[in-house]
């Protein structure tokens, strides 16, 4: 388990199948939601500081699909996709997330992790909680050992900057 101080996300493992990420942002929930749900803003933060997001496709509605591609600074392009399962404006986004391994072919996404992002007013800003629900401990551990935490910390820093800059 990793923990970090103010201004960074905290990562915990509540169960064998879960990863919980929490971070306070100095911006209201509506701005953080906007950064998470607007394609041109997602394009600015999805890669963290590990490359360039080259493609953002979003059908931001329940049942809609998304796909993001990163030109990595350390290797091949990385692509992720999923489906939006629930959206409550300025409060919650629930979606699946599938990593597209290089050379893989699209398949059955039924075992995909489900991510639940909740945004709660918190003093002068927003508490974002991202709960990743995996189908097994092995999948959770694979995600944790993938470098996810370092990339996510960079993403969260950029989200903070973007949310604070919005009017």
C-alpha positions in Angstrom: 0.0 0.0 0.0 1.2 3.5 -0.8 0.2 6.7 0.8 1.2 10.2 -0.1 0.8 13.7 1.5 -1.2 16.8 0.6 -1.5 17.5 -3.1 -1.0 13.9 -4.2 -3.3 10.9 -4.5 -3.5 8.3 -1.8 -3.7 4.6 -3.0 -5.1 1.9 -0.7 -6.2 -1.7 -1.3 -9.5 -2.1 0.6 -10.1 -5.7 -0.5 -8.3 -8.3 -2.5 -10.2 -7.1 -5.6 -10.1 -3.4 -5.1 -7.8 -0.4 -5.6 -9.0 2.9 -4.0 -7.5 6.2 -5.1 -8.3 9.5 -3.3 -7.2 13.0 -3.9 -8.4 16.5 -2.9 -8.5 19.1 -5.6 -8.6 22.9 -5.1 -11.5 23.2 -7.5 -15.3 22.6 -7.2 -16.8 19.2 -8.3 -18.3 20.7 -11.5 -14.8 21.7 -12.8 -13.2 18.3 -11.9 -16.2 16.6 -13.6 -15.7 18.8 -16.7 -12.0 17.9 -16.9 -12.9 14.1 -16.6 -15.7 14.3 -19.2 -14.6 16.7 -22.0 -12.5 15.1 -24.8 -10.1 18.0 -25.4 -9.4 18.2 -21.6 -9.0 14.4 -21.3 -6.5 14.6 -24.2 -4.4 16.9 -22.0 -4.2 14.7 -18.9 -4.7 11.0 -19.9 -1.0 10.3 -20.6 0.1 11.9 -17.3 3.7 12.8 -18.0 4.5 9.6 -19.9 3.9 10.5 -23.6 1.2 12.2 -25.6 -2.5 11.3 -25.9 -2.9 10.9 -29.6 -6.6 9.9 -29.7 -9.6 10.5 -27.5 -12.9 9.0 -28.6 -15.8 9.6 -26.2 -19.5 8.9 -26.4 -20.1 10.3 -22.9 -23.5 8.8 -22.0 -24.7 5.7 -20.2 -24.0 2.8 -22.6 -21.6 5.0 -24.6 -18.0 3.8 -25.3 -14.7 5.5 -25.0 -11.1 4.8 -26.3 -7.9 6.6 -25.6 -4.5 6.1 -27.2 -1.1 7.2 -25.8 2.1 7.6 -27.7 4.4 6.5 -24.9 7.8 7.9 -24.3 9.1 4.5 -23.3 7.6 2.0 -25.8 4.8 1.2 -28.1 1.4 3.0 -28.2 -0.9 2.2 -25.4 -4.6 2.0 -25.9 -7.5 1.7 -23.4 -11.2 1.5 -23.9 -14.4 0.9 -22.0 -18.1 1.6 -21.6 -19.9 4.2 -19.4 -22.2 2.4 -17.0 -23.5 5.3 -14.9 -23.1 9.1 -15.0 -24.4 11.6 -12.5 -23.3 15.1 -13.6 -20.8 16.7 -11.3 -21.0 13.7 -8.9 -20.2 10.3 -10.4 -18.8 8.5 -13.4 -18.8 4.6 -13.6 -17.1 2.9 -16.5 -15.2 -0.2 -17.5 -11.5 0.1 -18.4 -9.7 -2.4 -20.7 -6.0 -2.2 -21.5 -5.5 -3.2 -25.2 -2.3 -5.2 -25.1 0.0 -4.7 -28.1 -1.0 -7.2 -30.8 -4.2 -8.2 -29.1 -7.5 -8.5 -30.9 -10.7 -7.0 -29.5 -12.6 -9.6 -27.5 -14.9 -10.1 -24.6 -14.7 -7.3 -22.1 -16.9 -9.0 -19.5 -14.1 -9.4 -17.0 -13.0 -5.7 -17.2 -12.4 -3.7 -14.1 -15.2 -1.3 -13.2 -14.0 2.2 -12.1 -16.3 4.4 -10.0 -15.3 8.0 -9.8 -17.1 10.0 -7.1 -16.8 13.7 -6.6 -17.8 15.2 -3.2 -17.6 18.9 -2.1 -14.8 19.1 0.4 -14.2 22.4 2.1 -12.8 24.7 -0.6 -12.6 22.0 -3.2 -13.4 18.4 -4.2 -12.6 15.0 -2.8 -12.2 12.6 -5.7 -12.4 8.9 -5.0 -11.7 6.4 -7.7 -12.6 2.8 -6.8 -11.3 0.2 -9.2 -13.2 -3.1 -8.8 -11.3 -6.0 -10.3 -12.6 -9.5 -10.9 -9.7 -11.1 -9.1 -6.8 -10.5 -6.8 -4.4 -11.4 -9.6 -5.9 -8.7 -11.9 -5.7 -6.2 -9.1 -2.0 -7.1 -8.4 -1.2 -6.9 -12.1 -2.6 -3.4 -12.3 -0.7 -2.4 -9.2 2.6 -3.7 -10.6 2.1 -2.2 -14.0 3.3 1.3 -13.1 -0.3 2.5 -12.8 0.4 4.5 -9.6 3.2 6.6 -11.1 1.1 7.4 -14.2 -2.0 8.1 -12.2 -0.1 10.6 -10.0 0.9 12.5 -13.1 -2.7 12.4 -14.4 -4.0 13.8 -11.1 -1.5 16.7 -11.1 -2.6 17.7 -14.6 -6.3 17.3 -13.7 -5.7 19.7 -10.7 -4.0 22.3 -13.0 -6.8 22.1 -15.6 -9.7 22.2 -13.1 -8.2 25.2 -11.4 -7.8 27.0 -14.7 -11.4 26.6 -15.8 -13.8 29.5 -15.4 
